[in-house]
Amino acid sequence: MSGASGRPGGGRRVEVCGEAGEPARLTVAELAGGWPEQRAEVVFDCATSGPRHHTFTGPLLRDVLLGTLPGAARATRKDRAGRLLVVAGADGHRAVLAWAEVDEEFRYAPVLLAVRLDGALLDAPHLVVPADRCGAWLARPGLPASAGEERLVSGAG
């Protein structure tokens, strides 16, 4: 599961953007060192090869959004309830979550922007929804955006 650079944690960047303001551009190394790392042990029930056990580690999506999008932290509970998070993967796969799914004041799911898979540093973060049983939400953000950046999340702040 390596990305374009071929170097785990390498120079690839992801872009976290909201409805207004400048996007935050972060490397995997910055994600790994910028927020407390959480652990998710998942079992994906693959249709062709049976169960696959993996351990992902990385910061919570919610923590990254609150730390990089000023509007997200200031939004009222009612405003946050109606926000959507869109994660676009390099392969064209998109995952959509409601803000309420990752917010402790609502349903709260410990969704990760994983930077490690089974202990190995990744070169692109993976969106990991621990309750996902078939890996359908496992998105590797990285749709090309301007200036060679990667688009990670939009509509959150």
C-alpha positions as CSV (number, residue, x, y, z in Angstrom):
1,M,0.0,0.0,0.0
2,S,2.5,2.6,-1.1
3,G,1.7,5.8,-2.9
4,A,3.3,7.8,-5.7
5,S,6.5,8.8,-3.8
6,G,7.4,5.2,-2.9
7,R,8.8,6.5,0.4
8,P,6.7,5.8,3.5
9,G,5.8,9.1,5.1
10,G,7.6,10.9,2.2
11,G,7.0,14.2,0.6
12,R,3.4,13.6,-0.5
13,R,1.0,16.1,1.0
14,V,-2.7,16.1,1.7
15,E,-5.0,19.1,1.7
16,V,-7.6,19.6,4.4
17,C,-10.0,22.3,3.4
18,G,-13.3,23.8,4.6
19,E,-15.9,26.1,3.2
20,A,-13.7,29.2,3.8
21,G,-10.1,30.1,4.5
22,E,-6.8,28.6,3.4
23,P,-6.5,24.9,3.2
24,A,-4.0,23.1,5.5
25,R,-1.4,21.1,3.6
26,L,0.1,18.3,5.7
27,T,2.5,15.4,5.1
28,V,2.0,12.0,6.6
29,A,4.9,12.8,8.9
30,E,3.1,15.9,10.1
31,L,-0.1,14.0,10.7
32,A,1.8,11.3,12.6
33,G,3.5,13.9,14.8
34,G,0.8,16.5,15.1
35,W,-2.0,14.8,17.0
36,P,-2.3,11.9,19.5
37,E,-2.1,8.6,17.7
38,Q,-5.1,6.3,18.1
39,R,-5.2,2.6,17.3
40,A,-7.9,0.6,15.4
41,E,-7.9,-3.1,15.0
42,V,-10.2,-4.0,12.1
43,V,-11.3,-7.1,10.4
44,F,-12.4,-6.7,6.8
45,D,-14.5,-9.6,5.6
46,C,-13.3,-9.8,2.0
47,A,-15.7,-11.5,-0.5
48,T,-12.9,-13.3,-2.3
49,S,-10.2,-14.1,0.4
50,G,-12.1,-14.2,3.7
51,P,-11.3,-12.2,6.8
52,R,-8.3,-9.8,6.8
53,H,-7.0,-8.6,10.2
54,H,-5.2,-5.2,10.3
55,T,-4.1,-2.7,12.8
56,F,-4.2,1.0,11.8
57,T,-2.8,3.9,13.8
58,G,-3.1,7.6,13.3
59,P,-4.9,10.7,14.5
60,L,-8.7,10.9,14.7
61,L,-10.2,12.6,11.7
62,R,-12.1,14.9,14.2
63,D,-8.9,16.1,15.9
64,V,-7.3,16.9,12.6
65,L,-10.3,18.9,11.4
66,L,-10.6,20.8,14.6
67,G,-6.9,21.5,14.6
68,T,-6.7,22.7,11.0
69,L,-10.1,24.3,10.2
70,P,-10.8,27.3,12.5
71,G,-14.4,27.4,11.5
72,A,-15.0,23.8,12.7
73,A,-14.1,24.6,16.3
74,R,-16.3,27.7,16.4
75,A,-19.4,26.1,14.8
76,T,-22.4,25.7,17.0
77,R,-23.7,22.2,17.7
78,K,-26.6,22.8,15.4
79,D,-24.3,24.0,12.6
80,R,-22.0,21.0,13.0
81,A,-24.9,18.5,12.9
82,G,-25.6,19.5,9.2
83,R,-22.0,19.4,7.9
84,L,-20.8,16.7,5.6
85,L,-17.2,15.4,5.2
86,V,-16.1,14.2,1.8
87,V,-12.9,12.2,1.4
88,A,-11.7,11.6,-2.1
89,G,-9.3,8.7,-2.8
90,A,-6.6,8.5,-5.4
91,D,-8.5,5.7,-7.1
92,G,-11.7,7.8,-7.5
93,H,-13.4,6.3,-4.5
94,R,-15.2,8.8,-2.3
95,A,-16.4,8.4,1.2
96,V,-19.0,10.7,2.8
97,L,-19.5,11.0,6.5
98,A,-21.7,13.3,8.5
99,W,-19.9,15.6,11.0
100,A,-22.2,14.1,13.7
101,E,-20.6,10.7,13.1
102,V,-17.2,11.9,14.2
103,D,-18.3,14.4,16.9
104,E,-18.3,13.3,20.5
105,E,-21.5,15.4,21.1
106,F,-23.4,13.2,18.6
107,R,-22.9,9.6,17.6
108,Y,-19.1,9.6,17.7
109,A,-17.2,7.0,15.7
110,P,-13.4,6.9,16.1
111,V,-12.6,7.5,12.4
112,L,-8.9,7.6,11.8
113,L,-6.7,9.3,9.3
114,A,-4.3,6.3,9.6
115,V,-0.6,6.9,8.9
116,R,0.5,3.3,9.8
117,L,-0.8,-0.1,8.7
118,D,0.3,-3.0,10.8
119,G,3.2,-0.9,12.2
120,A,4.5,0.3,8.8
121,L,4.4,4.0,8.0
122,L,2.2,4.7,5.0
123,D,3.1,7.4,2.3
124,A,-0.5,8.5,2.1
125,P,-3.1,8.6,4.9
126,H,-6.0,6.1,4.9
127,L,-9.5,6.9,6.1
128,V,-10.4,4.1,8.5
129,V,-13.9,3.6,9.8
130,P,-13.5,0.9,12.5
131,A,-17.1,-0.3,12.2
132,D,-16.6,-0.9,8.4
133,R,-16.6,-4.7,8.0
134,C,-15.7,-4.9,4.3
135,G,-13.2,-2.0,3.8
136,A,-15.7,-0.1,1.6
137,W,-14.8,3.2,3.4
138,L,-11.1,2.5,3.3
139,A,-10.1,5.5,1.1
140,R,-6.6,6.6,0.3
141,P,-6.9,10.3,-0.1
142,G,-5.0,11.7,-3.1
143,L,-7.0,13.1,-6.0
144,P,-4.7,15.5,-7.8
145,A,-5.3,19.2,-7.0
146,S,-3.5,22.3,-8.0
147,A,0.3,22.6,-7.4
148,G,0.7,18.8,-7.0
149,E,-1.2,18.7,-3.7
150,E,-3.7,16.0,-2.7
151,R,-7.3,16.7,-1.7
152,L,-8.3,15.1,1.6
153,V,-11.4,16.6,3.1
154,S,-13.8,19.3,2.1
155,G,-16.9,20.9,3.5
156,A,-15.9,20.5,7.1
157,G,-15.2,24.0,8.3
